[in-house]
Amino acid sequence: MTIYYLCVMNRVGQYIDSLIKGGGHKQSDVARAIGVQRQLLSFIIAGRRELSLPLALKLESFFNLPEGKLLKMQAENSVHDYKHQLKNELAEQLFKANAFWSYANVSAEKIPADELIEKAFIYLDLKDIAKLFELYTRGYIRKIWREKMAIQGDYLFNLNVMIALYYFDIRQPEKYLKRVEREHLKHILDYA
Protein backbone atom coordinates (compact mmCIF):
# COMPACT_ATOMS: atom_id res chain seq x y z
CA MET A 1 0.00 0.00 0.00
CA THR A 2 1.53 3.30 -1.09
CA ILE A 3 1.52 6.56 0.80
CA TYR A 4 -0.43 8.16 -2.06
CA TYR A 5 -3.14 5.52 -1.67
CA LEU A 6 -3.36 6.10 2.08
CA CYS A 7 -3.69 9.83 1.51
CA VAL A 8 -6.66 9.32 -0.85
CA MET A 9 -8.43 6.94 1.51
CA ASN A 10 -7.75 9.19 4.47
CA ARG A 11 -9.70 12.11 2.92
CA VAL A 12 -12.75 9.93 2.42
CA GLY A 13 -12.26 8.44 5.88
CA GLN A 14 -12.01 11.90 7.42
CA TYR A 15 -15.26 12.88 5.74
CA ILE A 16 -17.02 9.76 7.04
CA ASP A 17 -15.59 10.41 10.49
CA SER A 18 -16.93 13.98 10.39
CA LEU A 19 -20.37 12.63 9.44
CA ILE A 20 -20.29 10.20 12.35
CA LYS A 21 -19.17 12.80 14.88
CA GLY A 22 -21.37 15.52 13.41
CA GLY A 23 -24.40 13.28 13.83
CA GLY A 24 -23.50 12.51 17.43
CA HIS A 25 -22.87 8.85 16.63
CA LYS A 26 -20.19 6.38 17.64
CA GLN A 27 -18.36 4.26 15.08
CA SER A 28 -19.68 1.10 16.70
CA ASP A 29 -23.30 2.33 16.45
CA VAL A 30 -22.95 3.22 12.77
CA ALA A 31 -21.19 -0.08 12.01
CA ARG A 32 -23.96 -2.03 13.74
CA ALA A 33 -26.69 -0.05 11.97
CA ILE A 34 -25.25 -0.69 8.50
CA GLY A 35 -24.28 -4.31 9.23
CA VAL A 36 -20.48 -4.21 9.11
CA GLN A 37 -17.80 -4.88 11.68
CA ARG A 38 -16.66 -1.82 13.61
CA GLN A 39 -13.05 -2.70 12.78
CA LEU A 40 -13.78 -2.46 9.03
CA LEU A 41 -15.35 0.96 9.47
CA SER A 42 -12.40 2.01 11.63
CA PHE A 43 -9.93 0.85 8.94
CA ILE A 44 -11.79 2.88 6.30
CA ILE A 45 -11.79 5.98 8.47
CA ALA A 46 -8.08 5.54 9.18
CA GLY A 47 -7.34 5.14 5.46
CA ARG A 48 -6.20 1.54 5.77
CA ARG A 49 -9.00 0.04 3.64
CA GLU A 50 -10.74 1.11 0.46
CA LEU A 51 -14.40 1.99 0.51
CA SER A 52 -16.33 -0.68 -1.40
CA LEU A 53 -19.47 -0.02 -3.42
CA PRO A 54 -21.83 -1.87 -1.03
CA LEU A 55 -20.37 -0.15 2.01
CA ALA A 56 -20.47 3.26 0.31
CA LEU A 57 -24.15 2.75 -0.50
CA LYS A 58 -24.93 1.71 3.08
CA LEU A 59 -23.12 4.76 4.49
CA GLU A 60 -24.81 7.08 1.99
CA SER A 61 -28.18 5.67 2.97
CA PHE A 62 -27.42 5.98 6.69
CA PHE A 63 -26.31 9.61 6.37
CA ASN A 64 -28.92 10.52 3.69
CA LEU A 65 -26.21 11.42 1.18
CA PRO A 66 -26.77 11.57 -2.58
CA GLU A 67 -26.12 8.22 -4.24
CA GLY A 68 -22.50 7.88 -5.36
CA LYS A 69 -21.18 10.82 -3.31
CA LEU A 70 -18.60 8.83 -1.34
CA LEU A 71 -17.31 6.85 -4.32
CA LYS A 72 -17.19 10.01 -6.43
CA MET A 73 -15.21 11.72 -3.69
CA GLN A 74 -12.85 8.75 -3.52
CA ALA A 75 -12.39 8.77 -7.31
CA GLU A 76 -11.79 12.54 -7.47
CA ASN A 77 -9.23 12.29 -4.71
CA SER A 78 -7.52 9.42 -6.50
CA VAL A 79 -7.30 11.42 -9.73
CA HIS A 80 -6.00 14.51 -7.91
CA ASP A 81 -3.35 12.55 -6.03
CA TYR A 82 -2.32 10.60 -9.15
CA LYS A 83 -1.86 13.83 -11.13
CA HIS A 84 0.10 15.37 -8.26
CA GLN A 85 2.35 12.30 -8.25
CA LEU A 86 2.87 12.55 -12.04
CA LYS A 87 3.76 16.24 -11.81
CA ASN A 88 6.30 15.48 -9.08
CA GLU A 89 7.84 12.70 -11.20
CA LEU A 90 8.15 15.02 -14.21
CA ALA A 91 9.62 17.79 -12.08
CA GLU A 92 12.15 15.35 -10.60
CA GLN A 93 13.25 14.25 -14.08
CA LEU A 94 13.53 17.89 -15.17
CA PHE A 95 15.62 18.74 -12.09
CA LYS A 96 17.95 15.83 -12.95
CA ALA A 97 18.22 17.15 -16.52
CA ASN A 98 19.10 20.58 -15.09
CA ALA A 99 16.17 22.14 -16.98
CA PHE A 100 15.68 24.79 -14.32
CA TRP A 101 19.30 25.86 -13.96
CA SER A 102 18.41 29.56 -14.08
CA TYR A 103 15.55 29.37 -11.58
CA ALA A 104 15.95 30.08 -7.87
CA ASN A 105 14.22 27.80 -5.37
CA VAL A 106 11.91 26.07 -7.82
CA SER A 107 9.71 23.20 -6.64
CA ALA A 108 7.20 20.97 -8.39
CA GLU A 109 4.30 22.94 -6.91
CA LYS A 110 5.69 26.24 -8.22
CA ILE A 111 6.27 25.13 -11.82
CA PRO A 112 3.53 26.58 -14.04
CA ALA A 113 1.86 24.12 -16.42
CA ASP A 114 3.16 25.88 -19.52
CA GLU A 115 6.76 25.69 -18.26
CA LEU A 116 6.38 22.03 -17.35
CA ILE A 117 5.04 21.21 -20.82
CA GLU A 118 7.73 23.17 -22.66
CA LYS A 119 10.60 21.79 -20.56
CA ALA A 120 9.29 18.23 -20.80
CA PHE A 121 9.23 18.40 -24.61
CA ILE A 122 12.75 19.82 -24.70
CA TYR A 123 14.51 17.78 -22.01
CA LEU A 124 12.63 14.51 -21.45
CA ASP A 125 12.13 11.28 -23.34
CA LEU A 126 8.94 9.85 -24.87
CA LYS A 127 8.04 7.87 -21.74
CA ASP A 128 8.06 10.99 -19.60
CA ILE A 129 6.40 13.19 -22.22
CA ALA A 130 3.52 10.69 -22.31
CA LYS A 131 2.78 11.65 -18.70
CA LEU A 132 1.87 15.16 -19.89
CA PHE A 133 -1.12 13.66 -21.68
CA GLU A 134 -2.34 12.23 -18.38
CA LEU A 135 -1.95 15.59 -16.64
CA TYR A 136 -3.43 17.91 -19.26
CA THR A 137 -5.75 17.72 -22.25
CA ARG A 138 -4.25 17.21 -25.69
CA GLY A 139 -5.75 20.54 -26.79
CA TYR A 140 -4.10 22.43 -23.93
CA ILE A 141 -0.72 20.79 -24.56
CA ARG A 142 -0.95 21.62 -28.25
CA LYS A 143 -1.86 25.25 -27.45
CA ILE A 144 1.17 25.63 -25.16
CA TRP A 145 3.45 23.93 -27.70
CA ARG A 146 2.19 26.20 -30.45
CA GLU A 147 2.51 29.39 -28.36
CA LYS A 148 5.89 28.67 -26.78
CA MET A 149 7.79 26.29 -29.01
CA ALA A 150 6.42 26.18 -32.56
CA ILE A 151 7.13 29.90 -32.97
CA GLN A 152 10.86 29.56 -32.34
CA GLY A 153 11.87 28.93 -35.94
CA ASP A 154 15.16 27.16 -36.60
CA TYR A 155 16.11 26.88 -32.92
CA LEU A 156 13.73 23.99 -32.22
CA PHE A 157 12.67 23.21 -35.78
CA ASN A 158 13.63 19.52 -35.91
CA LEU A 159 12.19 18.84 -32.47
CA ASN A 160 8.98 20.66 -33.41
CA VAL A 161 8.65 18.62 -36.61
CA MET A 162 8.85 15.44 -34.54
CA ILE A 163 6.34 16.76 -31.98
CA ALA A 164 3.93 17.88 -34.74
CA LEU A 165 4.03 14.47 -36.38
CA TYR A 166 4.15 12.21 -33.35
CA TYR A 167 1.85 13.96 -30.87
CA PHE A 168 -0.51 16.08 -32.93
CA ASP A 169 -0.78 14.23 -36.29
CA ILE A 170 -0.01 17.41 -38.23
CA ARG A 171 0.44 16.71 -41.92
CA GLN A 172 3.24 18.64 -43.56
CA PRO A 173 4.70 19.82 -40.25
CA GLU A 174 7.41 21.92 -41.94
CA LYS A 175 4.79 24.08 -43.69
CA TYR A 176 2.71 24.23 -40.53
CA LEU A 177 5.65 25.43 -38.44
CA LYS A 178 6.65 28.07 -41.00
CA ARG A 179 3.06 29.33 -41.08
CA VAL A 180 2.87 29.49 -37.27
CA GLU A 181 6.15 31.39 -37.16
CA ARG A 182 4.96 33.89 -39.81
CA GLU A 183 1.67 34.42 -37.94
CA HIS A 184 3.56 35.02 -34.72
CA LEU A 185 5.93 37.55 -36.33
CA LYS A 186 2.99 39.34 -37.98
CA HIS A 187 1.23 39.49 -34.61
CA ILE A 188 4.32 41.00 -32.99
CA LEU A 189 4.75 43.57 -35.79
CA ASP A 190 1.06 44.53 -35.64
CA TYR A 191 1.44 45.41 -31.95
CA ALA A 192 4.83 47.12 -32.30
Rosetta constraint file for C-alpha pairs under 8 A:
AtomPair CA 1 CA 5 HARMONIC 6.57 0.50
AtomPair CA 1 CA 6 HARMONIC 7.27 0.50
AtomPair CA 2 CA 6 HARMONIC 6.47 0.50
AtomPair CA 3 CA 7 HARMONIC 6.19 0.50
AtomPair CA 4 CA 8 HARMONIC 6.46 0.50
AtomPair CA 4 CA 81 HARMONIC 6.60 0.50
AtomPair CA 4 CA 82 HARMONIC 7.73 0.50
AtomPair CA 4 CA 85 HARMONIC 7.95 0.50
AtomPair CA 5 CA 9 HARMONIC 6.33 0.50
AtomPair CA 5 CA 78 HARMONIC 7.59 0.50
AtomPair CA 6 CA 10 HARMONIC 5.87 0.50
AtomPair CA 6 CA 47 HARMONIC 5.31 0.50
AtomPair CA 6 CA 48 HARMONIC 6.52 0.50
AtomPair CA 7 CA 11 HARMONIC 6.58 0.50
AtomPair CA 7 CA 47 HARMONIC 7.13 0.50
AtomPair CA 8 CA 12 HARMONIC 6.94 0.50
AtomPair CA 8 CA 47 HARMONIC 7.59 0.50
AtomPair CA 8 CA 74 HARMONIC 6.77 0.50
AtomPair CA 8 CA 77 HARMONIC 5.51 0.50
AtomPair CA 8 CA 78 HARMONIC 5.72 0.50
AtomPair CA 8 CA 81 HARMONIC 6.95 0.50
AtomPair CA 9 CA 13 HARMONIC 6.00 0.50
AtomPair CA 9 CA 44 HARMONIC 7.12 0.50
AtomPair CA 9 CA 45 HARMONIC 7.79 0.50
AtomPair CA 9 CA 46 HARMONIC 7.81 0.50
AtomPair CA 9 CA 47 HARMONIC 4.48 0.50
AtomPair CA 9 CA 48 HARMONIC 7.23 0.50
AtomPair CA 9 CA 49 HARMONIC 7.24 0.50
AtomPair CA 9 CA 50 HARMONIC 6.36 0.50
AtomPair CA 9 CA 51 HARMONIC 7.82 0.50
AtomPair CA 9 CA 74 HARMONIC 6.94 0.50
AtomPair CA 10 CA 14 HARMONIC 5.85 0.50
AtomPair CA 10 CA 44 HARMONIC 7.70 0.50
AtomPair CA 10 CA 45 HARMONIC 6.52 0.50
AtomPair CA 10 CA 46 HARMONIC 5.97 0.50
AtomPair CA 10 CA 47 HARMONIC 4.18 0.50
AtomPair CA 10 CA 48 HARMONIC 7.91 0.50
AtomPair CA 11 CA 15 HARMONIC 6.28 0.50
AtomPair CA 11 CA 47 HARMONIC 7.78 0.50
AtomPair CA 11 CA 74 HARMONIC 7.92 0.50
AtomPair CA 11 CA 77 HARMONIC 7.65 0.50
AtomPair CA 12 CA 16 HARMONIC 6.29 0.50
AtomPair CA 12 CA 45 HARMONIC 7.29 0.50
AtomPair CA 12 CA 47 HARMONIC 7.84 0.50
AtomPair CA 12 CA 70 HARMONIC 7.04 0.50
AtomPair CA 12 CA 73 HARMONIC 6.82 0.50
AtomPair CA 12 CA 74 HARMONIC 6.06 0.50
AtomPair CA 13 CA 17 HARMONIC 6.02 0.50
AtomPair CA 13 CA 44 HARMONIC 5.59 0.50
AtomPair CA 13 CA 45 HARMONIC 3.60 0.50
AtomPair CA 13 CA 46 HARMONIC 6.07 0.50
AtomPair CA 13 CA 47 HARMONIC 5.93 0.50
AtomPair CA 14 CA 18 HARMONIC 6.11 0.50
AtomPair CA 14 CA 45 HARMONIC 6.01 0.50
AtomPair CA 14 CA 46 HARMONIC 7.69 0.50
AtomPair CA 15 CA 19 HARMONIC 6.32 0.50
AtomPair CA 16 CA 20 HARMONIC 6.26 0.50
AtomPair CA 16 CA 45 HARMONIC 6.60 0.50
AtomPair CA 17 CA 21 HARMONIC 6.15 0.50
AtomPair CA 17 CA 45 HARMONIC 6.17 0.50
AtomPair CA 18 CA 22 HARMONIC 5.59 0.50
AtomPair CA 19 CA 23 HARMONIC 5.99 0.50
AtomPair CA 19 CA 63 HARMONIC 7.34 0.50
AtomPair CA 20 CA 24 HARMONIC 6.43 0.50
AtomPair CA 20 CA 25 HARMONIC 5.18 0.50
AtomPair CA 20 CA 26 HARMONIC 6.52 0.50
AtomPair CA 20 CA 27 HARMONIC 6.81 0.50
AtomPair CA 20 CA 30 HARMONIC 7.48 0.50
AtomPair CA 21 CA 25 HARMONIC 5.69 0.50
AtomPair CA 21 CA 26 HARMONIC 7.06 0.50
AtomPair CA 25 CA 29 HARMONIC 6.54 0.50
AtomPair CA 25 CA 30 HARMONIC 6.83 0.50
AtomPair CA 26 CA 30 HARMONIC 6.43 0.50
AtomPair CA 27 CA 31 HARMONIC 6.02 0.50
AtomPair CA 27 CA 38 HARMONIC 6.48 0.50
AtomPair CA 27 CA 41 HARMONIC 7.17 0.50
AtomPair CA 27 CA 42 HARMONIC 7.24 0.50
AtomPair CA 28 CA 32 HARMONIC 6.08 0.50
AtomPair CA 28 CA 38 HARMONIC 5.22 0.50
AtomPair CA 29 CA 33 HARMONIC 6.10 0.50
AtomPair CA 30 CA 34 HARMONIC 6.23 0.50
AtomPair CA 31 CA 35 HARMONIC 5.93 0.50
AtomPair CA 31 CA 36 HARMONIC 5.10 0.50
AtomPair CA 31 CA 37 HARMONIC 5.89 0.50
AtomPair CA 31 CA 38 HARMONIC 5.11 0.50
AtomPair CA 31 CA 41 HARMONIC 6.46 0.50
AtomPair CA 32 CA 36 HARMONIC 6.19 0.50
AtomPair CA 32 CA 37 HARMONIC 7.10 0.50
AtomPair CA 32 CA 38 HARMONIC 7.31 0.50
AtomPair CA 34 CA 58 HARMONIC 5.94 0.50
AtomPair CA 34 CA 59 HARMONIC 7.09 0.50
AtomPair CA 34 CA 62 HARMONIC 7.24 0.50
AtomPair CA 36 CA 40 HARMONIC 6.92 0.50
AtomPair CA 36 CA 41 HARMONIC 7.30 0.50
AtomPair CA 37 CA 41 HARMONIC 6.71 0.50
AtomPair CA 38 CA 42 HARMONIC 6.06 0.50
AtomPair CA 39 CA 43 HARMONIC 6.09 0.50
AtomPair CA 40 CA 44 HARMONIC 6.33 0.50
AtomPair CA 40 CA 49 HARMONIC 7.63 0.50
AtomPair CA 41 CA 45 HARMONIC 6.23 0.50
AtomPair CA 42 CA 46 HARMONIC 6.09 0.50
AtomPair CA 43 CA 47 HARMONIC 6.10 0.50
AtomPair CA 43 CA 48 HARMONIC 4.95 0.50
AtomPair CA 43 CA 49 HARMONIC 5.45 0.50
AtomPair CA 44 CA 48 HARMONIC 5.77 0.50
AtomPair CA 44 CA 49 HARMONIC 4.79 0.50
AtomPair CA 44 CA 50 HARMONIC 6.19 0.50
AtomPair CA 44 CA 51 HARMONIC 6.41 0.50
AtomPair CA 51 CA 55 HARMONIC 6.51 0.50
AtomPair CA 51 CA 56 HARMONIC 6.20 0.50
AtomPair CA 51 CA 71 HARMONIC 7.45 0.50
AtomPair CA 52 CA 56 HARMONIC 5.97 0.50
AtomPair CA 53 CA 57 HARMONIC 6.18 0.50
AtomPair CA 53 CA 71 HARMONIC 7.26 0.50
AtomPair CA 54 CA 58 HARMONIC 6.27 0.50
AtomPair CA 55 CA 59 HARMONIC 6.15 0.50
AtomPair CA 56 CA 60 HARMONIC 6.02 0.50
AtomPair CA 56 CA 68 HARMONIC 7.59 0.50
AtomPair CA 56 CA 70 HARMONIC 6.10 0.50
AtomPair CA 56 CA 71 HARMONIC 6.66 0.50
AtomPair CA 57 CA 61 HARMONIC 6.06 0.50
AtomPair CA 57 CA 67 HARMONIC 6.91 0.50
AtomPair CA 57 CA 68 HARMONIC 7.25 0.50
AtomPair CA 58 CA 62 HARMONIC 6.12 0.50
AtomPair CA 59 CA 63 HARMONIC 6.10 0.50
AtomPair CA 60 CA 64 HARMONIC 5.63 0.50
AtomPair CA 60 CA 65 HARMONIC 4.63 0.50
AtomPair CA 60 CA 66 HARMONIC 6.70 0.50
AtomPair CA 60 CA 67 HARMONIC 6.47 0.50
AtomPair CA 60 CA 68 HARMONIC 7.74 0.50
AtomPair CA 60 CA 69 HARMONIC 7.43 0.50
AtomPair CA 60 CA 70 HARMONIC 7.25 0.50
AtomPair CA 61 CA 65 HARMONIC 6.34 0.50
AtomPair CA 61 CA 67 HARMONIC 7.92 0.50
AtomPair CA 65 CA 69 HARMONIC 6.77 0.50
AtomPair CA 68 CA 72 HARMONIC 5.82 0.50
AtomPair CA 69 CA 73 HARMONIC 6.05 0.50
AtomPair CA 70 CA 74 HARMONIC 6.15 0.50
AtomPair CA 71 CA 75 HARMONIC 6.07 0.50
AtomPair CA 72 CA 76 HARMONIC 6.05 0.50
AtomPair CA 73 CA 77 HARMONIC 6.09 0.50
AtomPair CA 74 CA 78 HARMONIC 6.14 0.50
AtomPair CA 75 CA 79 HARMONIC 6.22 0.50
AtomPair CA 76 CA 80 HARMONIC 6.14 0.50
AtomPair CA 77 CA 81 HARMONIC 6.04 0.50
AtomPair CA 78 CA 82 HARMONIC 5.95 0.50
AtomPair CA 79 CA 83 HARMONIC 6.12 0.50
AtomPair CA 80 CA 84 HARMONIC 6.17 0.50
AtomPair CA 81 CA 85 HARMONIC 6.12 0.50
AtomPair CA 82 CA 86 HARMONIC 6.26 0.50
AtomPair CA 83 CA 87 HARMONIC 6.15 0.50
AtomPair CA 83 CA 134 HARMONIC 7.44 0.50
AtomPair CA 83 CA 135 HARMONIC 5.78 0.50
AtomPair CA 84 CA 88 HARMONIC 6.26 0.50
AtomPair CA 85 CA 89 HARMONIC 6.24 0.50
AtomPair CA 86 CA 90 HARMONIC 6.22 0.50
AtomPair CA 86 CA 131 HARMONIC 6.71 0.50
AtomPair CA 86 CA 135 HARMONIC 7.32 0.50
AtomPair CA 87 CA 91 HARMONIC 6.07 0.50
AtomPair CA 87 CA 108 HARMONIC 6.77 0.50
AtomPair CA 87 CA 135 HARMONIC 7.50 0.50
AtomPair CA 88 CA 92 HARMONIC 6.04 0.50
AtomPair CA 88 CA 108 HARMONIC 5.61 0.50
AtomPair CA 89 CA 93 HARMONIC 6.32 0.50
AtomPair CA 90 CA 94 HARMONIC 6.18 0.50
AtomPair CA 90 CA 116 HARMONIC 7.88 0.50
AtomPair CA 90 CA 120 HARMONIC 7.43 0.50
AtomPair CA 90 CA 128 HARMONIC 6.73 0.50
AtomPair CA 90 CA 131 HARMONIC 7.77 0.50
AtomPair CA 91 CA 95 HARMONIC 6.07 0.50
AtomPair CA 91 CA 107 HARMONIC 7.68 0.50
AtomPair CA 91 CA 108 HARMONIC 5.44 0.50
AtomPair CA 91 CA 116 HARMONIC 7.50 0.50
AtomPair CA 92 CA 96 HARMONIC 6.27 0.50
AtomPair CA 92 CA 108 HARMONIC 7.80 0.50
AtomPair CA 93 CA 97 HARMONIC 6.25 0.50
AtomPair CA 93 CA 124 HARMONIC 7.40 0.50
AtomPair CA 94 CA 98 HARMONIC 6.18 0.50
AtomPair CA 94 CA 99 HARMONIC 5.32 0.50
AtomPair CA 94 CA 100 HARMONIC 7.28 0.50
AtomPair CA 94 CA 119 HARMONIC 7.27 0.50
AtomPair CA 94 CA 120 HARMONIC 7.06 0.50
AtomPair CA 94 CA 123 HARMONIC 6.91 0.50
AtomPair CA 94 CA 124 HARMONIC 7.19 0.50
AtomPair CA 95 CA 99 HARMONIC 5.98 0.50
AtomPair CA 95 CA 100 HARMONIC 6.45 0.50
AtomPair CA 97 CA 123 HARMONIC 6.66 0.50
AtomPair CA 97 CA 124 HARMONIC 7.91 0.50
AtomPair CA 99 CA 119 HARMONIC 6.63 0.50
AtomPair CA 99 CA 123 HARMONIC 6.87 0.50
AtomPair CA 100 CA 106 HARMONIC 7.62 0.50
AtomPair CA 106 CA 110 HARMONIC 6.24 0.50
AtomPair CA 106 CA 111 HARMONIC 6.98 0.50
AtomPair CA 107 CA 111 HARMONIC 6.51 0.50
AtomPair CA 111 CA 115 HARMONIC 6.48 0.50
AtomPair CA 111 CA 116 HARMONIC 6.34 0.50
AtomPair CA 112 CA 116 HARMONIC 6.30 0.50
AtomPair CA 113 CA 117 HARMONIC 6.16 0.50
AtomPair CA 114 CA 118 HARMONIC 6.17 0.50
AtomPair CA 114 CA 144 HARMONIC 5.99 0.50
AtomPair CA 115 CA 119 HARMONIC 5.93 0.50
AtomPair CA 116 CA 120 HARMONIC 5.90 0.50
AtomPair CA 117 CA 121 HARMONIC 6.31 0.50
AtomPair CA 117 CA 132 HARMONIC 6.90 0.50
AtomPair CA 117 CA 141 HARMONIC 6.88 0.50
AtomPair CA 117 CA 144 HARMONIC 7.31 0.50
AtomPair CA 117 CA 145 HARMONIC 7.56 0.50
AtomPair CA 118 CA 122 HARMONIC 6.37 0.50
AtomPair CA 118 CA 144 HARMONIC 7.44 0.50
AtomPair CA 118 CA 145 HARMONIC 6.65 0.50
AtomPair CA 118 CA 148 HARMONIC 7.11 0.50
AtomPair CA 118 CA 149 HARMONIC 7.08 0.50
AtomPair CA 119 CA 123 HARMONIC 5.79 0.50
AtomPair CA 119 CA 124 HARMONIC 7.62 0.50
AtomPair CA 120 CA 124 HARMONIC 5.04 0.50
AtomPair CA 120 CA 125 HARMONIC 7.93 0.50
AtomPair CA 120 CA 128 HARMONIC 7.44 0.50
AtomPair CA 120 CA 129 HARMONIC 5.99 0.50
AtomPair CA 121 CA 125 HARMONIC 7.80 0.50
AtomPair CA 121 CA 129 HARMONIC 6.40 0.50
AtomPair CA 122 CA 159 HARMONIC 7.85 0.50
AtomPair CA 124 CA 128 HARMONIC 6.06 0.50
AtomPair CA 124 CA 129 HARMONIC 6.42 0.50
AtomPair CA 125 CA 129 HARMONIC 6.15 0.50
AtomPair CA 126 CA 130 HARMONIC 6.05 0.50
AtomPair CA 127 CA 131 HARMONIC 7.16 0.50
AtomPair CA 128 CA 132 HARMONIC 7.46 0.50
AtomPair CA 129 CA 133 HARMONIC 7.55 0.50
AtomPair CA 130 CA 134 HARMONIC 7.22 0.50
AtomPair CA 131 CA 135 HARMONIC 6.49 0.50
AtomPair CA 132 CA 136 HARMONIC 6.01 0.50
AtomPair CA 132 CA 141 HARMONIC 7.77 0.50
AtomPair CA 133 CA 137 HARMONIC 6.18 0.50
AtomPair CA 133 CA 138 HARMONIC 6.20 0.50
AtomPair CA 133 CA 141 HARMONIC 7.70 0.50
AtomPair CA 136 CA 140 HARMONIC 6.54 0.50
AtomPair CA 136 CA 141 HARMONIC 6.62 0.50
AtomPair CA 137 CA 141 HARMONIC 6.33 0.50
AtomPair CA 138 CA 142 HARMONIC 6.08 0.50
AtomPair CA 139 CA 143 HARMONIC 6.14 0.50
AtomPair CA 140 CA 144 HARMONIC 6.29 0.50
AtomPair CA 141 CA 145 HARMONIC 6.09 0.50
AtomPair CA 142 CA 146 HARMONIC 5.98 0.50
AtomPair CA 142 CA 168 HARMONIC 7.26 0.50
AtomPair CA 143 CA 147 HARMONIC 6.09 0.50
AtomPair CA 144 CA 148 HARMONIC 5.84 0.50
AtomPair CA 144 CA 149 HARMONIC 7.69 0.50
AtomPair CA 145 CA 149 HARMONIC 5.11 0.50
AtomPair CA 145 CA 150 HARMONIC 6.13 0.50
AtomPair CA 146 CA 150 HARMONIC 4.72 0.50
AtomPair CA 146 CA 151 HARMONIC 6.66 0.50
AtomPair CA 146 CA 180 HARMONIC 7.60 0.50
AtomPair CA 147 CA 151 HARMONIC 6.54 0.50
AtomPair CA 148 CA 152 HARMONIC 7.52 0.50
AtomPair CA 149 CA 156 HARMONIC 7.13 0.50
AtomPair CA 149 CA 160 HARMONIC 7.25 0.50
AtomPair CA 150 CA 156 HARMONIC 7.64 0.50
AtomPair CA 150 CA 157 HARMONIC 7.64 0.50
AtomPair CA 150 CA 160 HARMONIC 6.15 0.50
AtomPair CA 150 CA 177 HARMONIC 5.97 0.50
AtomPair CA 150 CA 180 HARMONIC 6.76 0.50
AtomPair CA 150 CA 181 HARMONIC 6.95 0.50
AtomPair CA 151 CA 177 HARMONIC 7.22 0.50
AtomPair CA 151 CA 180 HARMONIC 6.06 0.50
AtomPair CA 151 CA 181 HARMONIC 4.55 0.50
AtomPair CA 151 CA 184 HARMONIC 6.48 0.50
AtomPair CA 152 CA 156 HARMONIC 6.27 0.50
AtomPair CA 152 CA 157 HARMONIC 7.45 0.50
AtomPair CA 152 CA 181 HARMONIC 6.98 0.50
AtomPair CA 153 CA 157 HARMONIC 5.79 0.50
AtomPair CA 153 CA 177 HARMONIC 7.56 0.50
AtomPair CA 153 CA 178 HARMONIC 7.32 0.50
AtomPair CA 153 CA 181 HARMONIC 6.34 0.50
AtomPair CA 154 CA 158 HARMONIC 7.83 0.50
AtomPair CA 156 CA 160 HARMONIC 5.92 0.50
AtomPair CA 157 CA 161 HARMONIC 6.16 0.50
AtomPair CA 157 CA 177 HARMONIC 7.83 0.50
AtomPair CA 158 CA 162 HARMONIC 6.43 0.50
AtomPair CA 159 CA 163 HARMONIC 6.23 0.50
AtomPair CA 160 CA 164 HARMONIC 5.91 0.50
AtomPair CA 160 CA 177 HARMONIC 7.69 0.50
AtomPair CA 161 CA 165 HARMONIC 6.21 0.50
AtomPair CA 161 CA 173 HARMONIC 5.50 0.50
AtomPair CA 161 CA 174 HARMONIC 6.39 0.50
AtomPair CA 161 CA 177 HARMONIC 7.67 0.50
AtomPair CA 162 CA 166 HARMONIC 5.82 0.50
AtomPair CA 163 CA 167 HARMONIC 5.41 0.50
AtomPair CA 163 CA 168 HARMONIC 6.95 0.50
AtomPair CA 164 CA 168 HARMONIC 5.12 0.50
AtomPair CA 164 CA 169 HARMONIC 6.17 0.50
AtomPair CA 164 CA 170 HARMONIC 5.29 0.50
AtomPair CA 164 CA 173 HARMONIC 5.90 0.50
AtomPair CA 165 CA 169 HARMONIC 4.82 0.50
AtomPair CA 165 CA 170 HARMONIC 5.33 0.50
AtomPair CA 165 CA 171 HARMONIC 6.97 0.50
AtomPair CA 165 CA 173 HARMONIC 6.64 0.50
AtomPair CA 170 CA 176 HARMONIC 7.69 0.50
AtomPair CA 171 CA 176 HARMONIC 7.97 0.50
AtomPair CA 172 CA 176 HARMONIC 6.37 0.50
AtomPair CA 173 CA 177 HARMONIC 5.97 0.50
AtomPair CA 174 CA 178 HARMONIC 6.27 0.50
AtomPair CA 175 CA 179 HARMONIC 6.12 0.50
AtomPair CA 176 CA 180 HARMONIC 6.20 0.50
AtomPair CA 177 CA 181 HARMONIC 6.12 0.50
AtomPair CA 178 CA 182 HARMONIC 6.18 0.50
AtomPair CA 179 CA 183 HARMONIC 6.14 0.50
AtomPair CA 180 CA 184 HARMONIC 6.13 0.50
AtomPair CA 181 CA 185 HARMONIC 6.22 0.50
AtomPair CA 182 CA 186 HARMONIC 6.07 0.50
AtomPair CA 183 CA 187 HARMONIC 6.08 0.50
AtomPair CA 184 CA 188 HARMONIC 6.27 0.50
AtomPair CA 185 CA 189 HARMONIC 6.16 0.50
AtomPair CA 186 CA 190 HARMONIC 6.02 0.50
AtomPair CA 187 CA 191 HARMONIC 6.50 0.50
AtomPair CA 188 CA 192 HARMONIC 6.18 0.50
